[in-house]
Amino acid sequence: METIFLEYAWVLLVLIVLEGLLAADNAVVMAVMVKHLPKLQQKKALFYGLLGAFVFRFGALFLITFLVNIWQIQALGAIYLLYISIKNIYDQKHHKADDPTKKKRKKSGFWMTVLKVELADIAFALDSMLAAVALAVTLPELGNFHIGGINGGQFIVMLLGGIVGLVLIRFAARQFVTLLEKYPALETAAFLIVGWVGVKLTVMTLSHPNVQILDTEFPHSFIWKLTFWGVLAAIAIGGWLTAVSGKRKISNN
């Protein structure tokens, strides 16, 4: 029994770290989407975004055994994240090259911004719960009760990991807004991260048992995990260095 509890404790620790990383991605999305709003509306939009993250993550947690069988949901999440990533990076580069005398592109209003944040929350909730399931199902079953089609012990581990992720989103989102205001160049890196998470969901879709364009075990392979986290770290570090360098140049001028 002690061995089982130690195994559970280890997986929970790994899941907390993983959920923390995914929460940071979710917080980045919220930050870049609400940045253009006035301060008061930013706080309201972040509140609705956090509420949506809570609802969708826990909804996905209880429905995950149903959701994992519908590859189209994963595909829609991937398409949406790739769309907002490509569109926003294109808009940044396109309008940056425009004549500065031209009128700036119209920003989304408050409720449209909230809607976009909620759609992103759905995609990240799915990504988060799929990652949690992949870890939790490696554990031996504990107890003879099931919740949402998942063993009770495994479900509790996923629940605790999800709660930690939401707490981290709560504290990270506002910090990312402040950081983006200080270093605007980070916005491109933020949307690159969003797009890269979209690629991750694309890989999961293509390796789904009902699609099998990629091997079903590929998303869980060491080489893919190393590639995903390596590229994610490279984008974050590269974006930070570029933003800091650009800020110094502006200050010197």
C-alpha angles and dihedrals in degrees: 000000000000089000091054092051091049089051090050092048092051094049090046090053092049091046092051090054091047093047089049091056092046090046089055090054091049090049091050090055092051091048097051092044097052098035094097094055124094114267096259093048090046089060092047093047091048089050092053089044092053091046089051092048089053095048097043096044093051091041089053090047093059094040099039096109087056096041096051089064094057107074091179090071091055089047093052091050091051093047093050095050092046090047096053090043096051095039095051095044090048091048091050094051095038096050093040088061093047124104105276090226090065119098114267118247115269115259123223116267124242100271094040088052090050090050092052091049091050092050089051089048089057092053093047092045089056092047091048096049094044088054090047093050092049089057100037097052090060088069122090113254115266118201128355100264128096133205121196089351092303127109112265095239093049090046092054090053090051091047093052091047090050093050091052090050092053092049090052092049089052093057099033101050097066091043091054091052090054091046093051091050090053095043109027091176088070089074092079091052089047092056090045087057090049090052092048091054086050088055088052091054088047090055090049090050094049091050095047112127090243093051106030098176083137126034111278091233095050097092088055096045122113093237093055094045090049091048094047097048093039093054091043091053091046092053092048095046094041091048092049094049092047092048094048092046091050091048091053092050091052091048092050092051 
